[in-house]
Amino acid sequence: MGPLLVLWLAGCLSGTWAVDRGNFKTCDQSAFCKRQRALKPGQSPYRALLETLELTNTKLTLQLINDNNKVRLLLELYRLQGNMTRVKINELKPLKPRFEVPDVLINDPPTEPLSLLSRDENGVVLSLGADSQRLIVSAKPFRLDIMEGREVLLSLNSRGLLAFEHLRIRKDTISYKIKTKVNSMWENIKWVFSSKVDPEGTENKEETEAANEPTEGEEEKAKEDEKVEDGMWEETFKSHTDSKPNGPSSISLDFSLPGVENVYGIPEHADSLKLKATDGGDPYRLFNLDVFQYEVFNPMALYGAIPVMLSHSAQRTMGIFWLNAAETWVDISSNTAGKTVFGQMLDYVQGSSETPQTDVRWISESGIIDVFIMLGPTPTDVFSQYASLTGTQAFPPLSALAYHQCRWNYNDQEDVAAVDQGFDDHDIPYDFIWLDIEHTDGKRYFTWDPHKFPQPKDMLQGLLDKRRKMVTIVDPHIKVDSSYKIHNEIRSKGFYVKSKDGGDYEGWCWPGNSGYPDFTNPEMRAWWASMFAYDQYEGSMENMYTWNDMNEPSVFNGPEVTMHKDALHGNWENRDLHNLYGLYVQRATAEGLIERSGGVERPFVLARAFFAGSQRYGAVWTGDNAAEWEHLKISIPMCLSLSLVGVSFCGADVGGFFKSPSTELLVRWYQTGAYQPFFRAHAHLDTPRREPWLFGPENTALIREAVRQRYALLPYWYQLFYHAHHSGQPVMRPLWVEYPQDTATFSMDDQFLLGRDLLVHPVTEEGARGVTAYLPGKGEVWFDVHTFQKHNGAQNLYIPVTISSIPVFQRGGSIIPRKARVRRSSSCMEHDPYTLFVALSPKRFAQGELYIDDGHTFNFDKQKQFIHRRFSFANNALSSRNLAPGSQFTTFSWVEKIVILGASKPSKATLKTHDGKESQLEFEFDASMSVLTLRKPGVNAGLDWTVVLQ
Amino acid sequence: MSCALLLLLMSLALAMGTGAAVEIQRPRGVPLSKRQFYEENKPFTCLDGSSTIPFDRVNDDYCDCRDGSDEPGTAACPNGSFHCTNAGFRPAFIPSSRINDGICDCCDTTDEYNSGATCQNTCREMGRKERESLQIMAEITKEGFLLKQQLIHEAKRGQEDKQGKLTELQGSKKGLEEKVEALRTVKETAEDPEKEAKERHLKAWEEQKELLRMEKDKTRMAEAFLELDDDADGYVSVAELQSHLELDPDSDGSLSETETQVSQGQSEPPAPVETPQEESRDFVSDHDSDHYPEDYAGEEEEDVEDDEEDDHDEEEEEEKVTPEKREDDEVSMPPYDTETQSLIDGTYSHLQSLICDPECISICRNLEKEIGFDFGPSAEFAYLYSQCYELSTSEYIYRLCPFNRVSQKPKFGGSETNLGLWGQWAGPEGNLYSVMKYDHGQGCWQGPNRSTTVKLTCGKETVVTSTSEPSRCEYLMEFTTPAVCQEPASLDEVLHGHTEL
């Protein structure tokens, strides 16, 4: 789905294939970012008032004061279960409440007691549990340090960039001036009275007052002195004015990471996996925006925002979760970033005392400081820690992991039927066909174009007959049209987002003038969800799922193509929660799909905008990319960045959305997409058709092969998603996640792991004759999954490639289940047998898993209806045993073949089944490749069995 | 896994289908033609010869042969295929991945023997429907083919007519040019020094009188051509000429007017004397590429024609500056006898204008162009030339003018959009004349120029049956015409060639 094809923007676009940077703010053009960034590191004006310290069972509280303006802040420190620390800073007495992000944390994070180790006038030392981890609060200037032993893991405000713009009353207005006069008179009277009436109090009270009263006076004075800068009370960008009725409210805090050279995460940016230092350029921006024709390798904001950063060194992995939904900028600097490799070597040789350090600074426009410091120490720990805060990946229906065919637009029912038939005619599997906005009646979502889609149920039934599915688009902008039921109901219920003047906020999007439902309102979400009921969404059926596009939200005529920041969601401004809107849209839709099935079926919802926690509601994709090699390449780090912060179900439009790919690019994209989690081809309305069979028989065959590889591997994908759902471990992983000490893996953008066991290095270079893949792991071996050729780990391996090559390697020591009988949809393969690929480690050991359930309901969770088995190969015996004794499920699937890579030739292979029976298996042995193939064990995949090789 | 060899029992459907059932046992999924390779109780050799296995491993739901030939009746081999007999309809091979996938692929239901899918045997019904539609198609083809023969015949005649006409026109043009050449000599002579003036004058006068006679002949000739064209009504050039005449009803008169003007004021000097033939041809060809009016819709023709005339003047003025001056010099030279001189000049100019007469040129050009088109192996598509066919949809009126252009006009106001100009025949190898391609239509915003693919199918009538836009700005049109009807196979062949058993 593409943004901004509309005419009035056409002028600005000037026909070039590049983002129009002028449509989007730089830090300099964003008043709060400019103000904050003007602050340079130095002595912090903040001081901890240790006398205000309170330590309860769950938290420590402490006041901070800004010595410049005497405004007090309240600091809350929590030690959370699972080795995390939460730091909250808010104004002690804000003029009005400041926004705290709701609905992102899955619960109030359980705490563990903090204990005070020592305390003096300079600060306090707290224990963070057994691991000799301590939290040191320094009073003047205020700073926090987290130590382990003698090592500083992380420091807050060590560069003095804590800055908290307190809410204030506007002083340049007449009403203020009158009010101030009256107030100060009243204050004087009060003061005089109080001193006279109560001249003697208890010592304590007097002390407190003595401490407080002058402070408040100073505070007033200091506030009076504050300079009113441009952009504090009003800001104009292009033709849009932001009224800023609450004035300046931004916050900032710096973090120092000694010993850290690599930071990752904070998606969504079209940039390398390893984040770059931002000195001299703009900070990374987090602000959900519909960016037309985005460019790769820059820190501009894109459709989604997840304010989570991971730091990694060979010693430790940590995470910083900045829970704030307002526009956010992240500055990164590093004392090694500017140095060349040679320079770094020189430092090393000369024994330079400078340890590498990365400094990070977060700036947000409003809200409070609420930071979760995930202390790792391993990548797996950080994933678990983050999952414990925001939940795990929604477990998708199995079919959603298969191939999706999309285009803006499949024109009508006949077109859908013809494309569906085309896949069968060319024997290419697919599970989902998608309908973009043109399927609706005039871009009124939940409706069908009566001419093009007169009988949607017939169409859906036709797909169902082939065990296939459909996705229709439902965007969150609602056509303002009094003959449109959805609009009328939202309006009459008062569910629209309001403009600053209190009327329904309206903006332009696909349907023309549109309203934007307030998805932050739980009643609105419940109503929206109810619209997906089969009797509400006419023409829908159980094999129809949903796509939420444009949920940044996109407002064609709004500032930066999104909603005005002073638009109102109840009492809160869009400014406060902007980045959260898209999450709510996807959530309400996913809840609708669950409800329509009576809570039985797992939903599948794709969204473009997202926030921390969005992983709980479905899939995301990298938006409107382009048919360029650079965009194919960037799909890897973009999805890896998302994977690191909880979102496993990620993909890029295969083929590229804008422009038309060369045949080679299209083939390479299918090959890459087949090994990325969300595998969907998509194309812009203005591009020529590109169904897989339109490029000649050879290319059809290449694409067919790539898609078939995906289908054969679906059992493994499903198992990985089960784990992502169960424990928050990412499906697609940077190599360093599994090889955290191997510095060679720290900045790789061109290859990745699926789970632990598959290494993928797709060909993403035009005209490539070969690729160099890095196989990690000293002492490990890797097997080419196509040729079964064995390669040693810890080497750069040059692989000659042809147009049919997809370099994929299976780790020695792993067992991967596949289904070799690829059929026209994943549902058709449900009962098919498995082939196990056992790749032996040099020590002739291997381990793997198999997860099976019904593929589409919540019964796996609610009724424990699943099979989860452990395969182990050790001592020349391969066995299958139950990993989930409490679960119950039966399958028709059986084991048809076992392929053992790196094996030696046995004299016989004996199968022992669960009932104690023994039989001999036939086998073939390929001595040149050391591949042993056991013929037809025939055991049910859900049962215990052992094969002994002699 | 449990699937041992299952022999195909003669199905009920089969018996119903033909009523003449012969029981032939063969492994599931094997076509009759390959039955001989699957001999029970003998080792089976994969059809690619790659290995030999015991017969009980045929259809045992495990793939042993690289070519998949040991599992014709199970889904075990990724590259296998399954044969459905489909008695009553036509037999088919399906990929083995469609065996027991829960979807009924074979109309005789034999592909779903173990999936729980409930399939109905639809072969007889499908066979009946197919026979019906084949019958209808055969009738259409038969009639269409007859019509095609007629079209070929007419096209042949029309082609000959046109070729003849063209030759004639080109011949007379050549004659005229020769005369102009002769007259040029006369003219030059007339402008020679004074001393021989008298004789020359007399001689010239006589020659001139002769020329005048010839000129009258020539004018009659030109008129005759027009008459001829009228007779051959229905062909493009004629139609265009006619429409041209309608647009310019005084065309006869304008000739003489031009003549007069030219002879009197020399306001529109003739093409340079030196190489009249070449120059005029160059001029025509320039014009052709720049402003060839046939590329425009009929309604635009008037404007274009005007443009053409304007351009004619401009180009003449711009390009022929030197010759014009020379001409002027010659004119300014005191004539021996003004009267004679003007007569000579007048005749000369008139002949010149006849050679360069836009109508005459246009006729020749159109004829040349039409003759140059590829109207199919037997010119059976010639009848489509200059015709237009429309299809009205809910939003648009689509218009196909074969060998010319495709356009789309909104039904409720709005301007016409060019969906492509005639490009070429674009059918697949062996069936080139089944697809027409029109391209270089109006450009799309951030997209390609519009283009249209026209698929031709056999029909008694010539009609556009559907249009669609499968890809943005790439249109697809279906068009029936007798011209693509193939010689019908005998109906029996059609009906019985497809069923096994």
Interface residues (C-beta under 8 A of the other chain):
Chain A: A10 G15 N411 D415 D427 H451 D465 K466 R467 L685 D686 T687 P688 R689 R708 A820 R821 V822 R823 R824 S827 C828 M829 D832 P833 W894 E896 K897 R935 K936 G938
Chain B: M1 D60 D61 Y62 A75 A76 P78 P95 S97 R98 D101 G102 I103 S394 C444 W445 Q446 G447 P448 S468 E469 P470 S471 R472 C473 E474
